[in-house]
Amino acid sequence: MQRIVTFTTFLVLLLTLSNTDTYAAGKGKAIEAKVTVELSTTMATPGATVMLNGKGFGPYKSTAFNRVIINGLSALVQRWEPELIEVKVPFKATSGFIEVMIGKKKVLAGLLTIVMPQIEDITPTEAERGGTLQITGRNFGLSAGARDPNTMFGVNDVIVGGVVVRPRRWKDDTIELEIPANATSGDVVVRLASSDPLPDGSCCAPVEYVNSNAVPLKLMPSIRVDPVSGPVGTKVVLFGQGFGQSKERMDDGVLIAGKPATIAQWKDDVIVVHVPLDAESGPLVLRRQGQERVLTQFTVHVPHITTLSPSSAPIGTLLRISGEHFGFYSESGATPYNFMDFNTGQNRVEIGGVPAVIYRWNDDRIDVWVPFSAKSGKVVIYRSATRPNLGGLCCA
């Protein structure tokens, strides 16, 4: 009777142990699930985000358990999901294989070629501060500037003459930016920011930059033109620096639509010219020492009378002339500002061939007194203007 009981107990224990071994084997198969991985790109710059698509990555556990290696260097893991991994290419990465480390398991993801930013051209090569600069090349990467959600501590930028600039447009082959006011002539360099992990795999090591080749940019002094429109005889002033203390060469001058304006004053920081008689609308160009620089577009207006009030009146009546593009009364002088010399030149209004007495002269309205010797007749506005001689001075 005792033998039967003992035999039964042995069978029960044996069955229990067998079931335990099967369960463990089943768990082992779950851990060894197949991992597949595919790179989103085969080329990238340092600091760029690379996506690894696949299956079987499992959940993220720690920086030690979940790692991505690019040719021997640990990459910063930004995102880890069962079917997607995003990493930043390390600053010192070189071309080589990408490996995904899941615990002790190593999976080869593919070959990644590291490329560097390269500037091929900048437009223009000479520019004013505040102007637009376009950089063309390759391998600039993709950046949304300071708003880039994949950039934690470093932002891709451009150096212009030693000044850091955040471009307003950034594509892999084109960058567009505004030249800052404090920039100086010098090199243009595209910089790509790093986002590398600390030795323990966590974020983040101090930012470093990969620099492109340097391309020189010459910055010209800013020149302000005032005004940029007006009738013949209008005083146009160029405010700037480096014009020279005087007009040095015969062909130095200011051109409007290819025709020389009459030069009234030329100093190192200011040039005063008058719109000549035969002027037409077109580019206003500064010519100095054999070089030409387009400053702005100048529009030449024609004075036009719209109303006359009153149309008949006795001597001594204040006559109002309304219209447009009459210009200003006292702009025939050589100073930058009309009130400094109040030179009216030959600006005048005639009534029946007799000069009227000017009371007020604005660009859209002129008030005159009907003179004692006036006769009935046409009311005519005369604008004082000249033609320059061969040297650009007054007068031909």
Residue pairs with C-beta under 8 A, 6 or more apart in sequence:
33 56
34 55
34 56
35 54
35 55
35 56
35 57
35 100
35 102
35 105
35 107
36 54
36 55
36 56
37 52
37 53
37 54
37 57
37 85
37 100
37 107
37 108
37 109
37 110
38 52
38 53
38 54
38 109
38 110
39 50
39 51
39 52
39 98
39 109
39 110
39 112
40 50
40 51
40 52
40 53
41 50
41 51
41 112
42 110
42 111
42 112
42 113
43 112
43 113
43 114
43 115
44 50
44 89
44 112
44 113
44 114
44 115
44 141
45 89
45 114
45 115
45 116
45 117
45 139
45 140
45 141
45 192
45 210
46 89
46 90
46 91
46 92
46 93
46 114
46 116
46 192
46 194
46 210
47 88
47 89
47 91
47 141
47 154
47 156
47 192
47 193
47 194
47 195
47 210
48 88
48 89
48 141
48 142
48 192
49 78
49 86
49 87
49 88
49 89
49 150
50 75
50 86
50 87
50 88
50 89
50 98
50 112
51 84
51 85
51 86
52 68
52 84
52 85
52 86
52 87
52 98
52 100
52 109
53 83
53 84
54 83
54 84
54 85
54 109
55 82
55 83
56 82
57 80
57 81
57 82
57 83
57 84
57 85
57 100
57 102
58 82
58 102
59 80
59 82
60 66
60 77
60 80
60 81
63 77
63 197
63 200
63 201
63 202
64 200
64 201
65 102
65 103
66 77
66 80
66 101
66 102
67 74
67 77
67 100
67 101
67 201
68 74
68 75
68 77
68 85
68 87
68 98
68 99
68 100
68 101
68 109
69 75
69 98
69 99
69 101
70 87
70 89
70 90
70 93
70 96
70 98
70 112
71 93
71 94
71 95
71 96
71 97
71 98
71 112
72 96
73 90
73 92
73 93
74 90
74 197
74 201
75 87
75 88
75 89
75 90
75 93
75 197
76 87
76 88
76 90
76 195
76 196
76 197
76 203
76 204
77 85
77 86
77 87
77 197
77 201
78 86
78 87
78 88
78 150
79 85
79 86
85 100
86 150
88 150
88 194
88 195
88 196
89 112
89 114
90 194
90 196
91 194
91 196
91 208
91 210
93 112
93 114
94 114
95 111
95 112
95 113
95 114
96 111
96 112
97 108
97 109
97 110
97 111
97 112
98 108
98 109
98 110
98 111
98 112
99 106
99 107
99 108
99 109
100 106
100 107
100 109
101 107
115 138
115 139
116 139
116 210
116 212
117 137
117 138
117 139
117 140
117 141
117 190
117 192
117 210
117 211
117 212
118 137
118 138
118 139
118 212
118 213
119 135
119 136
119 137
119 188
119 189
119 190
119 212
119 213
119 214
119 215
120 136
120 137
120 138
121 135
121 136
121 137
121 215
122 133
122 134
122 135
122 136
122 188
122 215
122 217
123 133
123 134
123 136
124 131
124 133
125 216
125 217
125 218
126 217
126 218
126 219
126 220
127 133
127 179
127 217
127 218
127 219
127 220
128 179
128 219
128 220
128 221
128 222
128 223
129 179
129 180
129 181
129 182
129 183
129 219
129 222
130 178
130 179
130 181
130 222
131 178
131 179
132 176
132 177
132 178
132 179
133 160
133 176
133 177
133 178
133 179
133 188
133 217
134 174
134 175
134 176
135 158
135 174
135 175
135 176
135 177
135 188
135 190
135 215
136 173
136 174
137 173
137 190
137 212
138 172
138 173
139 172
140 156
140 170
140 171
140 172
140 173
140 174
140 175
140 190
140 192
140 212
141 156
141 172
141 192
142 170
142 171
142 172
143 151
143 155
143 156
143 170
144 170
145 155
145 156
145 166
145 167
145 170
146 155
146 166
148 155
148 156
151 193
151 195
152 195
152 203
152 204
153 193
153 195
153 204
153 207
154 193
154 194
154 195
154 207
154 208
154 209
155 166
155 193
156 170
156 190
156 191
156 192
156 193
157 164
157 165
157 166
157 167
157 191
157 193
158 164
158 165
158 167
158 175
158 177
158 188
158 189
158 190
158 191
159 165
159 187
159 188
159 189
159 191
160 177
160 179
160 180
160 183
160 186
160 188
160 217
161 183
161 184
161 185
161 186
161 187
161 188
161 217
161 219
162 183
162 184
162 186
163 180
163 182
163 183
163 184
165 177
165 178
165 179
165 180
165 183
166 177
167 175
167 176
167 177
168 176
168 177
168 178
169 175
169 176
169 177
170 176
175 190
179 219
183 219
184 219
185 216
185 217
185 218
185 219
186 216
186 217
187 214
187 215
187 216
187 217
188 214
188 215
188 216
188 217
189 211
189 212
189 213
189 214
189 215
190 211
190 212
191 209
191 210
191 211
191 212
192 209
192 210
193 207
193 208
193 209
194 205
194 207
194 208
194 209
194 210
195 203
195 204
195 207
196 204
196 205
196 208
197 203
197 204
197 205
198 204
198 205
220 293
221 240
221 241
221 242
222 240
223 238
223 239
223 240
223 286
223 293
223 295
224 238
224 239
224 240
225 236
225 237
225 238
225 239
225 284
225 295
225 296
225 298
226 236
226 237
226 239
227 234
227 236
228 284
228 296
228 297
228 298
228 299
229 298
229 299
229 300
229 301
230 236
230 275
230 299
230 300
230 301
230 325
230 327
231 275
231 300
231 301
231 302
231 303
231 325
231 326
231 327
231 383
232 275
232 276
232 277
232 279
232 300
232 383
232 385
233 274
233 275
233 327
233 331
233 332
233 345
233 347
233 383
233 384
233 385
233 386
234 274
234 275
234 327
234 328
234 331
235 264
235 272
235 273
235 274
235 328
235 331
235 332
235 333
235 338
236 254
236 261
236 272
236 273
236 274
236 275
236 284
236 298
237 270
237 271
237 272
237 336
238 254
238 270
238 271
238 272
238 273
238 286
238 295
239 269
239 270
239 336
240 269
240 270
241 268
241 269
242 268
243 266
243 267
243 268
243 269
243 270
243 271
243 288
244 252
244 266
244 268
244 288
245 267
245 268
246 266
246 267
247 253
247 263
247 266
247 391
247 392
247 393
248 288
248 289
249 288
249 289
249 290
250 390
250 391
251 287
251 290
252 266
252 287
252 288
252 289
252 392
253 260
253 261
253 263
253 287
253 388
253 392
254 260
254 261
254 263
254 271
254 273
254 284
254 285
254 286
254 287
254 392
255 261
255 283
255 284
255 285
255 287
255 292
256 275
256 276
256 279
256 280
256 282
256 283
256 284
256 285
256 298
256 300
257 279
257 280
257 281
257 282
257 283
257 298
257 300
258 282
259 276
259 278
259 279
259 280
260 276
260 388
260 392
261 273
261 274
261 275
261 276
261 279
261 388
261 392
262 273
262 274
262 276
262 386
262 387
262 388
262 392
262 393
262 394
262 395
263 271
263 272
263 273
263 388
263 392
263 393
263 394
264 272
264 273
264 274
264 333
264 334
264 394
265 271
265 272
265 334
265 335
265 336
266 272
270 336
271 286
272 334
272 335
272 336
274 331
274 332
274 385
274 386
274 394
275 298
275 300
275 385
276 385
276 386
276 387
276 388
277 385
277 386
277 387
278 387
279 300
280 300
281 297
281 298
281 299
281 300
282 297
282 298
283 294
283 295
283 296
283 297
283 298
284 294
284 295
284 296
284 297
284 298
285 292
285 293
285 294
285 295
286 292
286 293
286 295
287 293
301 324
301 325
302 325
303 323
303 324
303 325
303 326
303 327
303 381
303 383
304 323
304 324
304 325
305 321
305 322
305 323
305 379
305 381
306 322
306 323
306 324
307 320
307 321
307 322
307 323
308 319
308 320
308 321
308 322
308 379
309 319
309 320
309 322
310 317
310 319
312 376
313 319
313 370
314 370
315 370
315 371
315 372
315 374
316 369
316 370
316 372
317 369
317 370
318 359
318 367
318 368
318 369
318 370
319 351
319 356
319 367
319 368
319 369
319 370
319 379
320 365
320 366
320 367
321 349
321 365
321 366
321 367
321 368
321 379
321 381
322 364
322 365
323 364
323 365
324 363
324 364
325 363
326 361
326 362
326 363
326 364
326 365
326 366
326 381
326 383
327 347
327 363
327 383
328 338
328 361
328 362
328 363
329 344
329 347
329 358
329 361
330 338
330 339
330 341
330 342
330 343
330 344
330 347
331 338
331 343
331 345
332 343
332 344
332 345
332 346
332 347
332 384
333 340
333 341
333 342
333 343
334 341
334 343
335 341
344 358
344 384
345 384
346 382
346 384
347 361
347 382
347 383
347 384
348 355
348 356
348 358
348 381
348 382
349 355
349 356
349 358
349 366
349 368
349 379
349 380
349 381
349 382
350 356
350 378
350 379
350 380
350 382
351 368
351 370
351 371
351 374
351 375
351 377
351 378
351 379
352 374
352 375
352 376
352 377
352 378
353 375
353 377
354 371
354 373
354 374
354 375
355 371
356 368
356 369
356 370
356 371
356 374
357 368
357 369
357 371
358 366
358 367
358 368
359 367
359 368
359 369
360 366
360 367
361 367
366 381
386 394
386 395
386 396
387 395
387 396
388 394
388 395
388 396
389 395
389 396
